[in-house]
Amino acid sequence: MKNKIPINILLILIAAILSISLIGCSTETQTPQPYSPTASPAPFSAAASPVSAPAASTPASPTPTTRTITDMYGRSLTVPSTINRVLTSGPIEMQIVYLLAPDKLAGLSFTFNGNPPLVPEKYKSLPVIGGWFGTQTGNYETFIAANPDIILEGTETSIKERQEKFGSIPVAGLKAGEGTTNYADDALTGYEPEFRFLGELLGVQDRAESLISYYKEAMSYVEKTLENIPEEDRIRVYYAEGKEGFSTDPVGSMHTRLLEFCGGVNVAEVTLKPGYGMADASLEQILLWDPDMIIIGRGSQTTLYKSILSDSRWSQLRAVKNKQVAIRPDNPFSWFDGPPGPCHIVGTYWMINKLYPEETKDLDLKAKVKEFYSKFLQYDLTDQELEKLLANPD
């Protein structure tokens, strides 16, 4: 009798064979794929990918501490990249810096005019360093002790000596007109390149362009006004200087340039004195010139004004009889001479209006003065301050 496999054992064997077959399929060896540099990488998964250290960055180049410039006299020199402290050898250069970048001034050439001066409080404490101008001689040690980043020099003939004396402190030429053959013109009509140069040097280009715009508008206003005033109708003026008024400056002087530009006829026939000016004039000469107007400048202005109006020696003059005697505004800087600086710009409006009030009825002088003081002298005039500034003394 043949042996038979029980049915239950047969079923167990069949189930075991099937299980072995399934296990073999799931563990089949897969051949790895070779690396291909052109193959697209798998999408990045923040959860699955480890964080790697950032790649080292290239160190940034250090900011240069100096730069090379060409000054207004064509000299190449190295200056700090950022200039924070400025001194000037003369008052015209100083005033230009004050109009454009007053916070960079490290000192003044002379004290502010006025009592009180119309300047913000923070500038009243600026030290007076002096300089080389008029009858004054500066002190090199005083300048060096103020630790300036740069010194501005307005006289080309002096710049070599200044640089030698100041050593490593750069001295840049700012062509303020002094020392040139046409200084009378430069002192009034040559400000645009000076403002632009200084604006770039000190990083205040926008402010410089704003001042240039005001300046050009003022010059244009005067020129257009004078187109309608014949030469024979121009006002004849004596410019009275000194304590007694017997000093003056003639046509061609830098000190009277504004007067002539605004259409005033300078009656003084005296010898032109270079530099500080102030030639002598006698009372007899003044009586012969018999001006239509007297404008009082450098000297004891208030005292001289009262003296001219009350002294019988002056009473014969047409200007005195008609009370055409005026004092130039000069707070904090003079609008006309003393020195002939950039406040001549607002002075052009004052002068043309003083000489030709009928022809300038369209001019809002007070608004122009307030604009200039607010924008460029950093001072908002009150109505009372403005009235006092424009008025002659009582």
C-alpha positions in Angstrom: 0.0 0.0 0.0 1.4 3.3 -1.2 2.1 5.9 1.5 -0.1 9.0 1.0 0.8 12.5 2.2 -2.0 13.8 4.4 -3.9 16.7 2.9 -3.2 19.0 5.8 0.6 18.6 5.4 0.3 19.2 1.7 -1.4 22.5 2.3 1.3 23.6 4.7 4.1 22.8 2.2 2.3 24.8 -0.6 1.9 27.8 1.7 5.6 27.7 2.6 6.7 27.6 -1.0 4.6 30.7 -1.8 6.0 32.7 1.1 9.6 31.9 0.0 8.8 33.2 -3.5 7.4 36.5 -2.2 10.4 37.1 0.0 12.7 36.5 -2.9 10.9 39.2 -5.0 11.1 41.9 -2.3 14.8 41.5 -1.7 15.9 41.5 -5.3 19.3 43.3 -5.7 19.2 46.7 -7.6 22.1 47.8 -9.7 23.3 51.4 -8.6 23.1 54.1 -11.3 26.3 55.8 -12.3 26.8 59.6 -11.4 25.9 62.0 -14.2 26.9 65.7 -13.9 24.1 66.6 -16.1 21.4 64.8 -14.2 18.8 67.1 -12.5 19.2 67.1 -8.7 16.4 65.8 -6.5 14.2 68.5 -5.1 15.6 70.1 -1.9 13.9 68.9 1.3 14.6 70.9 4.4 13.4 68.0 6.5 15.6 65.5 4.8 18.8 67.5 4.1 21.3 68.3 6.8 22.2 72.0 7.3 25.6 72.7 5.9 28.0 75.5 7.1 27.8 78.7 5.0 30.5 79.3 2.5 33.2 81.7 3.6 32.5 85.2 2.1 35.2 87.4 0.6 36.2 90.2 3.0 34.9 93.6 1.9 37.5 96.1 0.7 38.2 98.8 3.3 36.7 102.2 2.7 39.4 104.6 1.4 40.3 107.2 4.0 41.7 109.7 1.4 41.0 110.9 -2.1 42.8 113.0 -4.7 41.2 116.3 -5.8 42.2 119.2 -8.1 41.6 122.5 -6.4 40.5 125.7 -8.1 44.1 126.7 -8.9 44.8 123.4 -10.7 46.8 121.8 -7.9 46.4 118.1 -7.3 46.3 117.2 -3.6 45.2 114.4 -1.2 42.4 115.2 1.2 40.4 113.1 3.7 37.5 111.2 2.1 35.2 112.8 4.7 35.9 116.3 5.8 34.4 117.4 9.1 36.6 120.3 10.3 37.4 123.2 8.0 39.4 126.4 8.5 39.9 129.2 6.1 42.7 131.8 5.7 40.3 134.6 5.0 36.7 135.8 5.6 35.3 135.4 2.1 36.2 131.7 2.1 34.8 131.4 5.7 31.5 132.9 4.7 31.1 130.5 1.7 31.7 127.6 4.1 29.2 129.0 6.5 26.5 129.3 3.8 27.1 125.7 2.6 28.3 123.7 5.5 28.3 125.6 8.8 28.6 122.5 10.9 32.0 121.8 9.4 33.5 125.1 10.4 36.1 124.7 13.1 36.6 128.4 13.6 35.8 131.9 12.3 38.0 134.6 10.7 36.3 137.3 12.7 33.4 137.6 15.1 29.9 137.8 13.8 28.5 141.3 13.3 25.4 142.4 15.2 24.2 142.7 18.8 23.0 140.1 19.0 24.2 138.4 15.8 21.5 136.7 13.8 22.9 133.2 13.9 21.8 130.0 15.7 23.0 129.6 19.2 25.3 126.6 18.4 27.5 128.8 16.1 27.9 131.7 18.5 30.5 129.6 20.5 32.8 129.0 17.4 36.3 130.2 18.2 37.8 133.2 16.3 40.9 131.8 14.6 41.8 134.9 12.5 43.6 134.6 9.2 45.5 136.5 6.6 43.4 139.3 5.2 43.1 143.1 5.3 45.5 144.4 7.9 45.6 141.1 9.8 48.2 138.4 9.9 47.2 134.9 11.0 49.0 132.6 13.4 50.0 129.2 12.0 50.2 127.5 15.5 46.6 128.6 16.3 45.4 127.1 13.1 47.2 123.8 13.6 46.0 123.5 17.2 42.4 123.7 16.0 43.0 120.3 14.3 41.4 121.0 10.9 40.9 118.3 8.2 41.6 120.9 5.5 42.4 124.6 5.2 40.9 126.7 2.4 43.1 129.5 0.8 41.7 132.2 -1.5 44.9 133.7 -2.7 46.9 131.8 -5.2 50.1 133.7 -4.5 50.0 132.6 -0.9 49.0 129.0 -1.2 52.5 127.5 -1.5 53.7 129.2 1.7 50.5 128.1 3.5 51.0 124.5 2.5 54.7 124.5 3.6 53.7 126.0 7.0 50.8 123.7 7.6 52.8 120.5 6.7 50.5 117.5 6.4 47.3 119.4 6.7 46.0 119.8 3.1 45.6 123.4 1.9 43.0 123.7 -1.0 42.7 126.7 -3.2 39.2 128.2 -3.3 39.3 130.9 -5.9 37.5 133.6 -4.0 38.9 136.2 -6.4 41.6 137.8 -4.3 44.9 138.1 -6.0 43.6 138.0 -9.6 43.7 140.8 -12.1 39.9 141.0 -12.3 39.1 140.6 -8.7 36.3 143.2 -8.7 34.4 141.0 -11.2 35.3 137.7 -9.5 34.2 138.9 -6.1 30.7 139.3 -7.3 30.1 137.4 -10.6 32.4 134.4 -10.0 30.7 132.6 -7.2 29.0 129.8 -9.1 32.2 127.7 -9.7 33.3 128.3 -6.1 30.0 127.1 -4.7 30.0 124.1 -6.9 33.6 123.2 -6.1 33.0 123.5 -2.3 29.8 121.6 -2.5 31.6 118.6 -4.0 34.5 118.9 -1.7 32.3 118.9 1.4 29.6 116.6 0.2 26.8 119.2 0.1 26.1 119.4 -3.6 22.4 119.9 -3.3 22.8 122.8 -1.0 25.4 124.3 -3.3 23.0 124.1 -6.3 20.2 125.7 -4.3 22.5 128.6 -3.4 23.6 128.9 -7.1 19.9 129.1 -8.1 19.2 131.9 -5.7 22.4 133.7 -6.8 21.6 133.5 -10.5 18.1 134.7 -10.0 19.3 137.7 -8.0 21.9 138.6 -10.7 19.3 138.2 -13.4 16.8 140.4 -11.6 19.3 143.3 -11.4 20.4 143.0 -15.0 16.8 143.1 -16.3 15.9 146.0 -14.1 18.8 148.1 -15.4 17.8 147.5 -19.0 15.0 150.0 -18.5 17.1 152.7 -16.7 19.0 155.1 -19.0 22.6 155.9 -18.1 21.6 159.6 -17.6 19.0 158.6 -15.0 21.4 156.5 -12.9 21.8 157.4 -9.2 25.1 159.0 -8.2 26.5 157.6 -5.0 29.2 158.4 -2.5 30.4 155.4 -0.4 31.3 156.8 3.0 33.8 154.8 5.1 35.9 155.4 8.2 34.9 157.1 11.4 34.2 160.5 9.8 33.2 159.3 6.3 36.3 160.8 4.6 37.5 157.5 3.2 36.1 155.8 0.1 36.8 153.5 -2.8 36.6 154.4 -6.5 35.3 152.6 -9.6 37.2 149.4 -10.2 37.6 148.6 -6.5 36.4 145.3 -5.2 34.8 147.2 -2.3 32.4 149.1 -4.6 31.7 146.4 -7.1 28.2 145.7 -5.9 27.3 149.4 -6.1 28.3 149.6 -9.7 26.8 146.3 -10.7 23.4 147.5 -9.4 23.5 150.6 -11.5 24.9 153.1 -9.0 27.3 155.7 -10.4 30.3 155.9 -8.0 31.3 159.6 -7.8 34.6 159.0 -6.0 37.5 160.2 -8.1 40.4 159.0 -5.9 43.3 156.7 -6.3 42.5 153.0 -6.3 44.2 151.4 -3.3 44.6 147.6 -3.6 43.7 145.2 -0.8 42.1 146.9 2.1 41.3 150.0 0.1 39.8 153.1 1.8 41.4 156.0 0.0 41.2 159.5 1.5 38.6 162.0 0.3 38.2 165.6 1.5 35.0 167.3 2.4 35.7 169.8 -0.4 35.8 166.9 -3.0 32.6 165.4 -1.7 30.9 168.7 -1.9 32.0 169.0 -5.6 30.8 165.5 -6.4 27.4 166.3 -4.7 26.0 162.8 -4.8 22.3 161.9 -5.0 22.8 159.3 -2.2 25.3 158.4 0.5 25.8 154.8 1.5 27.7 154.2 4.8 30.0 151.2 5.0 33.1 150.2 7.0 33.5 152.3 10.1 31.3 153.5 13.0 28.1 153.2 11.0 25.5 154.4 13.4 27.6 157.2 14.7 28.5 158.4 11.2 24.9 158.2 10.0 23.8 160.6 12.7 26.8 162.8 12.2 26.2 163.2 8.5 22.6 164.1 9.0 23.3 166.6 11.8 26.7 168.1 10.9 26.4 171.4 9.1 29.5 170.5 7.0 27.4 167.8 5.2 24.1 169.7 5.1 24.9 171.3 1.7 24.8 168.0 -0.1 21.8 167.0 -2.2 21.8 163.5 -0.6 21.6 165.0 2.9 18.9 167.6 2.0 16.8 164.8 0.5 17.6 162.4 3.4 19.1 159.9 1.0 21.6 158.5 3.4 21.6 154.7 4.1 23.5 152.2 6.2 24.2 148.8 4.7 22.8 145.8 6.5 25.6 143.7 8.1 24.2 141.2 10.5 25.8 138.6 10.8 27.8 139.4 7.6 27.8 142.5 5.6 25.6 142.8 2.5 27.9 145.3 0.9 31.7 145.3 1.4 33.5 144.8 4.7 34.4 142.3 3.3 32.9 141.9 -0.2 31.7 138.4 0.5 28.9 136.1 -0.6 26.2 137.9 1.3 26.5 140.4 -1.6 24.0 138.0 -3.1 21.2 139.1 -0.8 22.7 142.5 -1.0 22.0 142.8 -4.7 18.3 142.8 -3.9 18.8 145.4 -1.2 21.1 147.6 -3.3 18.9 147.7 -6.5 15.8 148.4 -4.4 17.6 151.2 -2.4 18.8 152.9 -5.6 15.7 152.4 -7.7 12.6 151.9 -5.5 10.2 152.9 -8.3 11.6 150.5 -10.8 11.6 147.6 -8.3 8.0 147.8 -7.0 7.5 144.2 -8.1 10.3 143.1 -5.8 9.3 141.6 -2.4 12.5 142.5 -0.7 11.4 141.2 2.7 10.5 137.8 1.3 13.9 137.5 -0.5 15.8 138.4 2.6 13.8 135.9 4.8 14.4 133.2 2.2 18.2 133.8 2.1 18.5 133.9 5.9 16.4 130.7 6.4 18.0 128.7 3.6 21.7 129.8 3.8 22.3 131.5 7.1 20.2 128.9 9.0 18.2 131.6 10.8 14.5 132.3 10.6 14.1 136.0 11.0 11.2 137.4 13.0 9.3 140.4 11.4 10.8 142.6 14.1 14.4 141.4 13.4 13.8 142.0 9.7 12.5 145.5 10.2 15.5 146.4 12.3 17.9 144.8 9.7 16.5 146.9 6.9 16.0 150.2 8.8 18.4 153.0 9.4 19.0 153.9 13.0 16.6 156.3 14.7 
